[in-house]
């Protein structure tokens, strides 16, 4: 059986080492599973690896951290944006998302936008959990950690999904970009941007609050 090609995308070496250790345990208990592993510690390196993998070395499994700094060109603002790009570049790859976020807004958004084959909350992760996740994703995905299962069991839903423009709008507001300057960086008119901002406030139940409150809530929810 050919080795399983893996790309770990995480800016914390300790987390990457934990994934490697878990894969070593999987190999020790199942000789059919061996792993070729590459690590990218930022979005730019990950995109390079994805675009330069040959046909016979397409990544079978990709570990994806959601809380990543934006790409150098500013087009990908987080690991979530990168996840969508992975789905476009290599749709057959299985994605295991790992995140520190535990807010229902954010988790639902990730579930609906990326639809990961494995979804782990880092605070839930143990060595055994990682081993189980890897085996499940190889054989019969998906694998969800405890917090995600609780979320699904409670059937907590949020039909309002923030798209790339919503997140970019929130990001620009968070760094102090003036509304009058936003059309220079986001392809919408002032009217369209104001409408988006109004919809975001309504989604967060803060319709009558100011932009500062919107940014604070968005940060609490993990959108920026």
C-alpha positions, -999 to +999 in steps of 0.1 A: +000+000+000+014+034-010+022+059+018-004+084+028+007+119+019+001+144+047+004+182+049+003+198+084-006+235+083-001+249+118+021+278+131+028+260+164+056+234+162+043+216+193+010+209+176+027+197+144+049+174+165+017+160+182+002+152+148+035+135+138+036+114+170+000+103+165+007+092+129+037+073+142+014+054+166-010+046+138+019+032+118+031+012+147-003-005+152-012-008+115+017-016+092-005-008+061-004+028+071+028+048+065+030+085+061+049+110+041+046+143+060+052+179+051+047+209+074+037+244+065+037+270+092+019+297+073-007+302+045+019+312+019+040+280+024+008+259+024-003+273-010+031+267-024+030+230-013-005+226-026+003+241-060+036+222-064+025+187-054+028+163-083-001+142-095+011+111-077+019+130-045-014+148-039-020+153-002-044+126+011-048+143+044-044+179+054-043+191+090-056+227+090-053+252+118-080+279+115-063+306+134-035+315+110-022+349+101-034+363+067-014+355+035+013+380+024-010+393-004-039+398+020-063+376-001-066+348+024-074+362+059-075+330+079-073+292+079-109+292+069-102+310+036-073+286+031-097+256+037-119+269+008-088+272-014-078+236-005-112+224-016-107+242-049-071+231-056-073+195-043-109+185-038-100+148-031-079+157-001-094+150+034-092+180+057-089+177+094-096+210+110-081+218+144-090+250+162-090+267+196-124+283+188-153+269+207-180+295+198-211+281+181-211+309+155-176+301+144-179+264+145-211+263+125-195+286+099-166+262+095-188+232+093-209+247+066-182+264+045-154+238+046-173+206+057-142+190+072-136+153+072-123+157+108-131+185+132-111+188+164-112+214+192-076+217+204-087+217+240-104+183+234-074+167+219-055+139+235-030+115+220-057+088+218-081+113+203-056+122+175-049+085+167-087+078+166-093+108+143-066+098+119-078+062+116-114+073+112-106+099+085-086+073+066-113+046+067-147+062+073-149+100+078-160+122+094-145+123+129-157+150+153-143+158+187-165+161+218-173+198+215-184+194+179-206+164+187-222+184+215-229+212+190-245+188+165-265+170+191-280+203+203-288+211+167-275+246+171-278+262+137-269+295+123-282+300+088-263+333+084-228+323+070-202+350+068-186+349+034-152+362+024-164+398+019-181+399+053-149+387+070-128+412+050-152+440+060-149+431+097-111+428+094-108+462+077-130+478+104-109+462+131-077+478+118-094+512+116-100+515+078-125+543+072-158+534+054-150+559+027-117+540+019-132+505+019-142+504-018-105+507-025-099+473-009-133+456-011-151+454-045-184+469-033-199+504-033-203+523-001-240+515-002-233+478-006-208+479+023-232+497+046-259+471+038-234+443+046-225+460+079-262+464+088-268+427+080-239+417+102-252+438+131-287+422+127-271+387+127-253+394+159-284+410+175-268+444+179-287+463+152-287+496+171-250+494+183-220+511+168-192+497+146-169+493+176-194+470+193-197+450+160-159+446+159-158+435+195-185+409+190-169+396+158-136+392+177-154+373+205-171+351+179-137+344+163-146+359+129-116+383+131 
